[in-house]
Amino acid sequence: MGNVTSDEFVTIPAGRFLMGARDDEPAQDDERPRHWVEVDAFEMAVYPVTENDIGCRFPEIGKTTPDVVFAAMPATGVSWEDAVDYCRRRGDVRLPTEAEWEWAARGGLEGALYPWGDGIPDWLPNGGKGPLDGPWPVTLGEPNGFGLMGIGANIHEWCADWHGASYYTESPLRNPQGPATGVRRASRGGAWRHAFTFSRCAQRSKLGPTLRYTDYGFRVVKIR
């Protein structure tokens, strides 16, 4: 458990997929229309950034004493600006785009509701029902089809994009980057503070870039 780190990456292959909600999903308006997207290959961290990963790299930001518990706990209370600053100072990583995140979360399961299929896995704490007292270790559960742990549950994960309610109507086919401007930044994944601690692959969320919530963290991808 003490070796959990955001330095462990898996290759997410290039692919073409239908981004957005299926017709039978109980979706929000900003998750439609469903549209084709092509994403280049990239490398994504197996785990979200942890408390110790931040603390060991940047002691003034996070926990400074190595601890096997904190080494496996996701870093939370992180604003979008904090996450971008971490990436900038580290130098070799960035936040994923929404398109990259959704493609990676799907794990090669074409059209599935969740990263693990259409059902709820047994490993989710309390059967996926919340709110819970806090997040669970990033090592809990099983990897999705691309080898990512915990994606889609536990914490909201910041994405690089501005959120745009109507962006799906104008999104380019290849490697969409989100709107040029906006008010809130996009995030993905379920979180421990909600009635359900997991999310659909297509489910979108957003928050102001300076806000720090206890169920917000991030996962990084390598800069090419």
Buried (B, 14 or more C-beta within 10 A) or exposed (E): EEEBBBBEBBEBEEBEBBBBBBEEBEBEEBBBEBBEBBBEEBBBBBBBBBBBBBBBBBEEBBBEEEBEEBBBBBBBBBBBBBBBBBBEEBEEBBBBBBBBBBBBBBBBBEEBBBBBEEEBBEEBBEEBBBBBEEBBBBBBBEBBBBBBBBBBBBBBBBBBBBBBBEBBEEBEEEBBBBBEEBEBBBBBBBBBBBEBBBBBBBBBBBBEBEEEBBBBBBBBBBEE
